[in-house]
Each structure stands twice: as C-alpha cells, then as structure tokens.
Amino acid sequence: MTRFAIVLTLTALAAACGRTGGLASSPAPSANAWAVVNGHEITRDDVEKAYRRAAPENAQPSEEEAYTAKLNLLSEMIVQDILLAKATQLKIELPESELDNAYNEAKKNIPPAAFDEELKKRNLTAADMREDLRRNLLAQKVVDKEVGEKATPSDADIKAFFDANKAQFNRTEDAVRIAQIVITPVREQQRANRTGDDAGSPQEATAKAQMLMQRLKEGLAFGDLAADYSEDPESAQRGGDLGFVPISALAQAPPALRDAALQSNPGTVKLVGQNGAYTIVLVVAKDKKGQKDLSMPEVKDGISSMLKNRKEQLLRAAYLSALRNDAVVVNLLAKQIVDAGGKVEAMPKAPAAPATPATPAAPKK
C-alpha cells in the first residue's frame, strides 16, 4: 500500500455483522452481490475497488490471502453502509466544499502526474477515490454526532478525577504526554485492537504505517485509529494514550523515539521506524515539574481529553453493536467461501478489470 491508498476505517465490531437472512419481500440478490444490507447490495465490484485501493504496492498475495483481505474489507463496508443509512435518517450531510478540501488535502504533496499514474496502476479513477473519501467522512460524522457529543465529561467528573488522583499531578520532573500507534512485522499472540488488524511481515508493516499516516492526514482521530489498528494491546485500548512520561524515562528510549517526543511541539505526529517495526508518535502535551491544580487549563483540558477518550471507546463499541444488531445483513461472500470449504479455486472468478481506465477527472473547485 502506498500513501495513495485510501482505505476504510470504521471497522470496530464488524467481523460478525448482524443477523443473517433477508427480508421475505426482498428480491433475490443480483449475481454480482457479495452482501445485502437492509436490502441494499454491496457488489463484488465495490469490494474489488476497495481492495485495489488498499493493496500493498508490488504485493503478490496468495488467493487465500487475497480473499481474506476482501472478506475483511466487506465486513468494514457492511458497517459503513449501516452508518450511511443512519446519516440519511439523521439528515447528516457532507457539503461538497468539505469533500473538496479533504480530497485536495489528501493529495496536496503528491505531484499530479504521479497521482494519475498511481490511479491507472490500480485501475481506479479520481471519482472512485472521492467517493471512498465521501463515504468515510460521512460515516465519521455519524459517529461523531452519536458518540462524540455524548462523551464530553462534566466539570464534576473532571474534579472528581483530579481529587482522586492528586498525586499524579505533583510532578517531580518535566514530562511529555504521548500517544502511540505500534505496528510490528510479526503476528501477535493475542488480539490487540478492535479490528484484529495485525501486520505479519515487514512489507505489511510498511503498508499499514503508510495507510495510517494517510488517514491521520485526512483528519481521522488519532485515538480511533490507535484503538482500531495499534498492535500494542495495553495502549490500544486507551486510544494509544501513554499519559505523561517523565523526561528521565524518555531518555532511555531508542534515540528516534526519544527525539520524536522531546523535539516535537504538542500536536505533532511523527512516524518512527526501526528493524521493520513502526511507531506513530503523537505529542499531546508537555508539562513542567511541580504541583498542578485545576486552575491550570492544561490540567483541566488533559483530564477532560482523557475521560472523553475513555467514554468514547465504550460508547462507540456499544453504538456500532446496537446498529449492527438492528440491521438485516446477508454476507454472501462469506457463505460462498464456507460452502466451497475454503477452496478458492471453486470461487467464481472476478471479471477482468479494464487495462487502462479513463483519465481521472480533475477535482472540483
């Protein structure tokens, strides 16, 4: 995967997607359907496009690996389809100007000729990329409204946390509050994140790191990406938050990680690679030694951010589970694979993609 790849992100709790079986009055799905969500088809073409967007550059996966990736993408698209239907119900819209800005921001450092060439290599158009981005942004708006707005802690919550943890706010030395997304080139023994996504080779780790940096560039929340993709089981469940780390502890870290934390301003994100592994480091805040109190904005804001992140993780999981449970979903691809006993040679072949797609249209101004 390169920085051109735009992949889906709203993947939590998508592996078992809702009820199986369709509505009695629904027509039979078309031959091209790979899933049906509340009567709306997700087609094989939709999944194949998503796969071409996300596929690592120069990768040569086995057919089993390719179908595993497509199953995961389909599960993500099912959840996204449910969220987009919710957007219509809530009358949530994405202004065209907002999509234009996000699209142009995502490719602003890529020469136009290189961008067009990458699209041609992947048999995609600019319209395909814009549509994927539109769906991602609109689904995120639903989650922000239904979850984010409900997770803001009250002043009483903040004070209660401070009163119960005063010792944490008496720093004996300067400290840096850090969040991280960890990516390793080996399979972990346990599921570390909400999606179960786990790089298993240096190539997969590089592709994953590039994808996550792209998503951050597009404006997705660091905490959500950490919870969905970080391979560190301890920090992933906290949205990657490591809290305030003393300077003396940071001095013992590998030089690249140490410098990323100490030499960056709050709000800065840096990608650090070492021996095939990657850490995406976000510097959240820096703090001086001494006793702190709630009159200091950085203290109150830090507690508020931490408490909100905790509640968002819980509410997000519950909200997506509730939506999923209320949906009628038929995953036809999963059924085909089970019926074929996992023998991908028995699966129907995808139609050949056009050798050279139409020249991508210029983004709207």
N, C-alpha and C positions, 0 to 999 in steps of 0.2 A: 504494500500500500504506500502511496506517496501522499504528499500534502494536498494533492488534488482530490483525493478520495474523500467523499462526504458520506458518512455512514449514520445509521440511526442510533439514537442514544437512549430512548425511553424504554429500557429493556427489563426493568425490575419485575420479577414475578411472572415472566412471560412464558416459562417453559411449559406449564400446564394451562392452556388458555381456554378457560371457560367450559361450558357444557358442550358435550358432543351431541350431534344430531341436529337436524334442521327443523324449520317450521313446516307443518304439514302442508300449508298452502304455498310454499315456496317452489318455484320451478326448479327443475334439475339443473345442477351447475353445468357450465359450458365445459368443453373438453380442455380448455386452456386454464381452468380454475385450479388453483393449488390450495385455496382456503376460501371459506364463506363466513363472513362476519355480519350477523344480523341481516342476512340477505344480500350483502354486498360482497362481490367477488374480489379476491386478491389473485391476480393471474400469475401464471408462470413467467410471462414477460416482465411483470413488475418485479418479481424476485430476481430474475436473471439480471435486470438492470442494476438492482441494488447490489448484487454480487459483483458485477463488473466495476461498480464504483468502489467497492471495498477491497477487491482482490489485491494482495500484495504484488508489487511490480516484479515481473520475471518469475513469479511463483509457478511451480508445476505440481499442484496437489494431486493426490490420487482421487479417483472418483468418489470413494467413501469420504475422504476429507472434504471434497467439494460439496457433496450432498449434506454433510454435517453442517458446514457453514451456511448453506442455503436454508436448512431447517431452522437454524438459529435466527437468521435474518427474517424468515417468515414469521417466527414467533414474535419478533420485535415489531414487525409490520402489523400483526394482528392487534397488539396492544395499541399501536399508534392509530389504527383505524377506529378503535373504540374511542380514543381520545378525540379524534377529529369529529366523530359524530356528536360527542359531548360539546365540542366547541360550537357546533350549529345550534344545539339545544340552548346553550348559554348565550348565544348571539355574540360570541367572541370572534373578532375578525383580525386579519393581518393586513394593514394598509400596504398598498403596492410600494409606496416610498420606503417603508421599513424593510420590505424584502429586497428592494434595490440596494439599499445601504448595506444590508448584511451580505448580499451576494458580492458587491464590489469590495467590501472589506475582506471577504474570504480569499479573494484572488488579487489583492492590490499589489502584492510583492512578486507576482508571477508575470513574466513577460507575456503579452497576448499571444504571440506565436507559439510559445511553449505550452500555454494553456490549451490552445486549439489543438495542438499536436497530441497532447495527453488525452483529450476527449476523443480524438479519432482512434487512438490506440485502444481505447476502452469501448469503442462503438457507442458513444454517448453524444448528446448534444448539450448545448448550454441550457436549453429548455428543460432537459432531464435534470440537470443539476439544480436549476432554480426551483423546480417542482419538489425535489427532495428537500431542499432547504425550507421551502414554504411549509411543507408538512411538519418538519421538525420544529420550526419556530411556532407554528400554530398549536401543536400538541404541547409544547413547553408553556405556552400562555395558559392553557387549561390547568396544568399542574400548578403553575404559579398562583392562579386565582383560587383554585380549590384547596390548595395545600399551603402555599406560602403566606397567604393573607391570614390564615388561621393559626400560624405557628409563632407569631410575634409574642414574646413574653411580656407580662405586665411589669410595672415598676416594683410591685410587691414580690413578684417572682425573682427579680434581679436582686432586690435587697435581701431576700431570704437566702439566696445562694451566697451572697457576699458574707452575711453574718455567720453562715455555717462553715465558711472556708477562709476565714480571715488570715490564717497562717500562710495561705498560698499567695497573699498579696503583700507579704513582707519579704521582699527580695533581698538576698544577701549579696547579689551581684547583678550586673546588667544581663538581660535575657532577650531572646528573639522568639516570637510566636511563629511557628512554622506549620504548614500543612503539606502533605506529600501524596503523590501517586507513585507507587512502586510497580515496576514491570521487570520480571525476571525471564531469562531464556529457558527455564526448565519448568516442568509441570509441578504444581504444588500438591502436597498430600491431602490438603483439605480445601474445601471451597472457601475462598477468601472474600468474595464480593457478592453483590446482589445478583449479578447476571451469570456468575460462574465462568466468566471470560478469563482465560489463562494462557498466556503465550508459552509455547513449548519449544522454541528454537530461537537463536539469535535473529534470524530473519523475521520471525513473527513478533519478537520483542521490538525490533526497529519499526516495523509496520504499525504496531499498536501505539508506540510512542508518537509517531508522526500523526496518526489519526487523532490522538488525544490533544496534541498541541493545536491541531487544526480546529477541533471542537472548542477549545478554550478561546482561540482567536475569533470564532464565530459568536462568542458570548455565553456559552453554556456555563453553568455554575460549577466551580471547582469541586465543591463538596459533593454534588450529584455525580460527577464523573469519577471522583475517588471512590464513592460508595459502590458505583457500578463496575469499576474496572481495576482498582488498585489490587495488587496481589499480596499486600501486607494485611493479614487478617485482623490484626489488632487496630490499626489506624483506619482501615477501610470502613469499619462500622461507625466511625466517628466522622465520616466525610474527609478522612485524611488528616484531621487536626491532631497535632502533637502537643499542643499547648505551648507554654513558654519554656524554652530550652536555655539553660544558663550558658553564658559565654564559655565557661571552662569545659562544659560538655561538648559544645560545638568545636572547640579547639582539637578534640580527639577524633573528629570525623574525618573521612578522606578529604584531601585538600579541595577537590572540586565542589563537594557538598558544603564544606565549611565556607568556602568563598561565596557560593551561591546564597548562603544565609547571611553572612556578615557584611558582604559588599553590595547588597541589593537594598533598595528602598521598599517600604511596605507597598504591597500591591503588585510587586514584580514576580513574574513567573519565569523560571529557568529550567531547561532540560539538561540533566547531567547524565552522562553515560560512562560506564566502566565495566570492562570484561563482559560485554554483551547484555548487561542489565542497565536499566534506566530508572532515574528518579526525577519526577517533575516536582520542583520545589516552589511553593508559594510562600513568600514572606508576608505574613498577615500584619504583624506589628512589632515594634521594638520598644523596650521598656528599660528604664534605669533602676538601679537598686534603691531600696528604701521602702518605707511603709506606704501603701496605697490606700485610698478610700474612694467611696462612690461619688465624691465631688469631682473627681478627675474623669473627664469624658472618655479617655482611653480605657479606663477600668469599667465603667458602665457599658460602653459600647462593646468591649470584649466579652463581658458576661452575657450581654444580650445576644451577640452573634453566636456564642457557644450554645446557649439554651435554645435559640431558634433552630440551629442546625440539628440538635438532638430531636426536637419535636417534629421537624420536617421529615427526618428519616422515618419515624414511626408513622406519621400521617400519610406520607407518600406510599409506603407499603400497604397500609390499610385501604387507602383510596383506590389504588390500582387493583387490589384484590376484590374490592366491592364492585368496581366497574366490570371486571372480568367475570365475576360470578353472575352478574345480571345479563351478560351477553350470551347470544346463541352462536357458537363457533363450531365450524367443521374444518378440521385440518386435513385436507385431502392428501397432501403430500406425505404427511406422517403415516396415514393409513396405507398409502401405496407402498411405502418402504417396509412397513410391518408385513403387509400381505406378500411382498416379494421376499420376505425373510432376510432383508438387508442386502440382497443381491442386486447391486446397482445395474448390472448388465440387463436385468429384467425390467428396469425402469424405462418408460418411454423417453426417447431422445428429444432434446430441445431442438427446435428449428434453428438452422444456421443463421447467425447474425449477418447483416449486410457487411460486405467487405469494407466499404467506406461510407459512413453516414453523411448526411447533409452537413454542409458547413455550419458550425454553430452560429446562432443568431447573436447579435450584439446585445448586451444587457440594456434594459430600458433605462432611460434617463429620467 
